[in-house]
């Protein structure tokens, strides 16, 4: 193992031991939704209200037994249990008002999110069969994330074949978190204005050409936030980062979809710029332990093409396929060092099945 110490000087350390490990993980999820929709005499005018309750539970356990060549018998016997809960309440209301040239839409949304993570480390005393709790590493973490949003958009028809939609969404995110033991607390609040714009042109034979710009906010999940240190392999540990912020992406896209004598084709070209990208990175501590964690590192530039097609052959066989290719340039700063990575990413899906009669 090569570990970095002071002054970025590498030193070589050797460890000789035999380790037996056993780990298990479990996940359960529950969702409940309820929606109400009110229509009016005027076509397309409506009001909707919806609620959703989501609950997910994660349980990760491990037990390791380590035997060292330098000492007879067991040199380490440790077990850990991490129980995580994620509870979300979502409330949303939307109102649609038609007018002579299109539609006006307004709405509001609130997402109330609570995350808890209880983690316990226990070490067996070498001279007895009793496990004792390691109070230095054991703790309980509670994290709240409340998002409040409001939006407005307008559709405008220039003609029977040309239509535009534009709007903006305002979001306020309030974050707080604390450990049961320790002084580390998290408190942050930020606002985002998220615009969007779409221009679509209807062509002959049910074909459409579309140009769009949109912004998206991707908040980190419990997997990235959980500060539990998974040390099933004590030389290579993984730990989440509760201070993570959200990724923000701006995307421009040109798309086309249409029908060609039994064939369906959807194609799009897009460019996406993402800042505060959540990436995993590894650091080596002075004791030689490799620590894998996550941070908002740098930004990404992505250009790509997305294709989807469906064709019916001889009224007997339907073939569907999709292709996505992108070129990604990643930039970031880790330990005051600027890094860059460039790569192509390709995916291809092909499905063939008998044509279903209708």
N, C-alpha and C positions, 0 to 999 in steps of 0.2 A: 504494500500500500504506500503510495506517495502522498504525503500531506504537506500542505503549504503553511509555513510558520511566518514569523515576523520578517519583514523585508522581502517577502515573496521568495524566500529561500526554501527549496524542497529538501526534505530529509526522507530517508527510506527507513520504514519500520517493517518488521516481520512478526507475524502472529501464527502460531501453530496450535490448533485446537480442533476438536471434533464437536459438531453441534447437531442436535436433534430438535426439530421444530414442528409444531402442529398449529394450524390456524384455521379459522372458520369465519364466515361472514354471512349475514342475512339481511334481507330488505323486504319491507312490506309497505304498501301504499293504499290509501283510501281517498276517494274523491266523491263529493256530493254536490250536485248543481240543482238550481231552481231558476226558472225563467218566466217572465210575464211579458206579454206582447199585446198592445192596444192598437187597433186600427181605426181609421176614420173613414167617413164617406168619401173624402177626397182621395183618389188613388195615390199610392206610394207614401202617403202621410202616415207615420206610425211612431209609437213610443215603446221602448223596451226597457226592462229592468232585469238584471240577472245577479245571482250570487253563486259563489263556489267556495266550498271548504275542502282543503286538501291536507292530508296528514301522511307523513312518511316516517318510517323508523329504520334506523340502521344499527346493526350490532356487529362489531368486529372483535374477535378474540384471538389470542395466540398464547402459546406456551413454549418456552425454549429451555433446553437442557444442554449445558456446554461442559465438555471435558477437555482439560488442558494437559499437554504433555509435561508441563513443568510441575504439576501438582497431581497427586493421586486422587482418584474419585472425581466427584462433580465439582466444578469450579463456579458454575452459575446455574441457578434454577429460577426462572422468572416467568410470570404470567401477567397478562393484561386483558382488560375488558373495557371496551368503549361503546357506550350507548348514546346514539344521537337521535334527536327528534326534530322534525321540520313541520311546523303548522302554519298554514296560510289561509287567510280570509280575503276573498275578493268580492267587491261590489262594483257594479257597472250600470250606467244608464245612458241611453242614446235616444236622440230625437231626430226624425227626418221630416223636413218640410219641403214639398215640391213647389216650384214656381215656373213661370212660363218658359224659361231657358234651361231648366235642370233641377238640381236638388241642393238644399242646404242641410248639412248635418252637424250636430253638436253633441257633445257627450262628456261624461266625467267618469273617472275610475279610481278606486282605492284598493291597494294591495297591502295587507297587514301581515307581516311575516315574522315568526318567532322561531329561533333555532337554539337548541340546547345540546350540549355535548358533555357527558360525564365520563371521565376516563380514570381508571384505577390501575396502578402498577403494584404488583405484589412480588416479593422476593423471599425465597425459602432460606431460612437460616441453615447454614451448612452443618451445624451440630445438632439439629433437630428436624422434625418433619413439619414444622409450622411455617406458614406463610405470613409475612408481616407487610403492611402497606407502606410503600415508599411515598411519604407525604410530600417530598420535594417535587416529584414528577406528577403525582396525582392531583387532579383539580376538576373543577366544573366550570364550563364556559356558557354564557348566555348572550345571545345576539338578537337584536331587533332591527328589522328593516321595514320601514313604512314608506310607500310610494303613493303620492296623490297626483292625479293627472286630469287635465281638461283639454278638449280639442274642438276645433271647428274646421269645416271644409266646405267647399262649394264646387258643384259640377256645373259646367257651362257648355251648352251646345252651340257651336258656331253655325253648324249646318247639320243636315241629316247624316253626314259622313265624318264630321270632325267634332271632337269633344275634348274638353280639358277638365281636369280635376286638380285642385290645389288646396292645401290646408296646412295647419300648424298644430302641434301638440306641446303643451307645457307640462313638465314633470318636476315635482319636488320630492327629493329622496332624503329621508331622515334615518340615520344609522346610529346605533348605540350598542355597546357591548362591554362586558366585564367578566372577570374571573372571580370565583368564590373566594379563592385565596390569592393574594397578590394585589399590587397597586395598579397594574396595567388596565386601563380602560380605553374604550374607543368611542368617539363622538364626532360625527361629521354630518353636514347637511349641504346639499348642492342642488342647483336648479338646471334644467335643460329645456331648450326650445328645439323641438324636432320638426323640421319642415318636410313636405313632400309635394311632388308635382308629377302629373301624368298627362300626356297628350296622345290621343289615339285617333287613328284614321281608318275608317272602314272602307275596304276595297270591294271589288266585285267578287261574286261567288263565295261569300261568307269568309273573306280573308281580312285580317286586321294587322295594321302596322302600329307599333306603340313605342313611345319614348317616355322614360320615367326617371325621376330622381327621388331618392328616399334616404332617410337617416334612421339608424337602428341603434338601440341601447341594449347591450347584453350584460346582465348582472351575473356575478359569480354564484355558483351553486354551493351547497353545503360541502361537497367533496373538496373544493378548493379553499373554503373558509375554515374548515375544522382544524383547530390548533392541536389536535391529538397527535402525538408523536408515535408513529407506528414503528416500533423497534423490533419487529419479529426477526429481522436480521440486524443485530446491534452495530454492525459495521456499515450498513446501508439503510438509513432511516428515512422516512417520509413524514412531512409535517405540513399542514395547511397554513394559510396566512389570513387571519381575520381582518387585516387592514387593506385587503384588495378592493380596488374600485371597479367600476363598470367599463366595459369596452364600448366605444362609440364608432360606428361605421357609417360612411357616406358612400352611396352606390348610385352610379349612372348606368342605365340599361336601355338597349334598343332591341325590341322583340318583334317577331312575326309569327302568326299562326294562320293556318288555312287548310282547305280540303282540296285534294286533287284526285278525283275519280277513285274513291275508295281508300285514299291515303290521307292520313292526318299528319301534319308537320308543325311542330313548334320549335322555333329557333330564337336564340338571344345572344347578344354580345354584351358584356358588362365589364365595368371597372369599379373596384371597391378600395377605399382607403379606410383603414382601421387604426385608431390610436389607442393607447393604453392597453395593448394586447396582453392577455393573460397567458403567460408561458411558464413552463416548468424549467428549473435550472438546478444545477448541482454545485454545491460548495464542499470543500474538504476542510474539516476542522483540524486543529493542531494535533489532536490525538489520533488522526488518521481516519476518522469516521466520515463517511460520505452522506451528506444531507440533501435530500431532494425536496424542494419547496416551490412556491409559485409567487409571481409578482407581475405587476403591470409593466411590461418591458417593451419600450419602443413602439414601433408602428409597422404595419404591413401595407404593401401595395399589391393588389391582385387584379389581373386581367384574364378574362376567360370567355369560353363559349359553351353554351348549353343547348343540346339538341334532343328532341323527343319525337319519335315517329311511330306510326301505326299503319299497317297495311293488311288488307284482307285478300288472300289468294284463293281463287276458284270458289269463293263463297264457303270454303271448308276450313281454312286455316287463318288464324289471326296472329300476326307477328308484331310485337311491340319491342322497342328498344330505346335506350337513352344513353347519351354520351356527355360527359362533362370534362373539359380540359381547362386547366388554368396555369398561369405563370405567376409565381409568388416571389416577391422580394421582401425579406424580413430584416428589419433594423432594430437594434437595441443596445443598451448600455448596461453591462454587468460588471460590478467591481471597478467602476470608472474606466472600463474598456469598451470601446465601440465595436460591435460585432455586426456582420451582415451575412445573410444566407439567401441563395437564389435556387429555386427548384421548379420543376414541372410536376403537376399532379393530374393524373388521368383516371377516370372511372368509366366503366362500360357495363350496361345491364341489358340482357337480351331475354325475352320471354316469348315462347310459342305455345299456342293452345288452340283447340278446336273452336271454330266460330260458334257462338251461342245463338240459337234461334230466338227471335223476339216476336 
